[in-house]
Amino acid sequence: MSISFVFQPAPMHRHEPHHGGGAHTGECRPSQSTIASRATPPPTPRPARALELREQVRAAVEQAQSVWSAFSRDTDLGALTRIFTLRANDVFVGAFGGRLREHLRRHAPRTVLRFVSEGEDDEDALSDDADLYIGSSQKFGADIKVQTLFTTSFCGLARARHAIFDGPVTPQRLAAYDHISVSRRGRAQGHIDQALAGLGLTRRVALITPTFHAALFALADSDLILPTMPQHLMPGIERLGLALRGFAMPVATPPVNVVQAWPPRLDSDPAHRWLRQTIKQVCEGVD
């Protein structure tokens, strides 16, 4: 089976999303100053910087092509029949599971993805028959291979008509409502409590759930607050049309590095190498 790799570099500028109250209608007439400014051509990028960016793009393309070429010589993806067992939480499965399975359907249709829960202890991360651990960075054994996938930050989440949106979300107003804590170990305290304590505030955790998806459904029918919603799950919530609304946290919540880790026995496995590269591409939005 031949595999073609297409690399499309991202644009060098970013369009900020519009947060206005509705769609723009009618025609806007530019001012004389705007017309004058448009007549001036934009400055050209510095040649040295342009050459540096071009070299970075070229190197990325060559690296990706080499991975695909090496694997295609060793394994026929179309004939590959294998169950890949990934130990990950519901945050990763909800954000990337569908796209990852679609990628495998196109390139390795006879493979199966099996997600299993993280387990109670960190030592269980690569126990039993797990091919990969995907989750927050932790202390692995010296022989365990680790690759960073992405970094996620957090926001607050509540039902769309929650009273917290009646005014600015301050630390005082955040602490005034009951909270949800998400912990597979049943823990109620964390970084937020430390940040609030520094301001002389405390919060009440009224509900503890083992997964974020369970917390989402609890929010819809209550005045609870979820203060640790991973940002990369927010697009999925919007696509589903859930009556939930996010907000910027008024206290510091440190970001989390999400990694994939695997035992050394699988490091040179051709199919496993392809799976790792595929997960990396999916997390980076490269299909």
Number of C-alpha atoms within 10 A of each C-alpha: 11 12 13 9 13 11 15 10 11 9 7 6 6 7 6 6 6 8 7 7 6 7 7 8 6 5 6 7 8 9 9 9 9 10 11 10 11 10 9 8 7 8 6 7 8 8 9 9 10 12 11 11 13 12 12 11 16 13 12 14 16 11 12 15 17 13 14 18 15 13 19 17 11 11 14 16 21 15 12 14 13 12 12 18 16 23 26 21 21 18 17 17 17 16 18 18 17 10 17 20 15 13 17 17 14 11 16 18 16 15 18 15 14 13 19 15 14 20 15 10 9 12 12 14 23 20 14 7 10 18 21 26 25 24 21 17 15 13 8 15 9 6 10 14 15 17 14 15 20 15 13 16 14 22 17 19 23 27 24 15 13 17 12 19 15 8 8 11 16 14 17 15 14 22 18 15 16 16 23 22 24 23 15 17 12 12 13 17 14 11 13 18 17 15 17 19 12 11 12 9 15 18 18 15 18 13 17 18 19 16 15 23 13 13 20 21 13 19 21 17 11 12 17 21 28 24 24 20 23 18 15 18 17 17 10 13 17 12 8 8 8 14 14 18 16 19 16 12 18 18 18 12 16 11 12 15 15 18 19 22 23 23 17 11 10 14 14 9 13 16 20 17 16 18 17 19 14 18 20 19 16 17 16 11 10 14 15
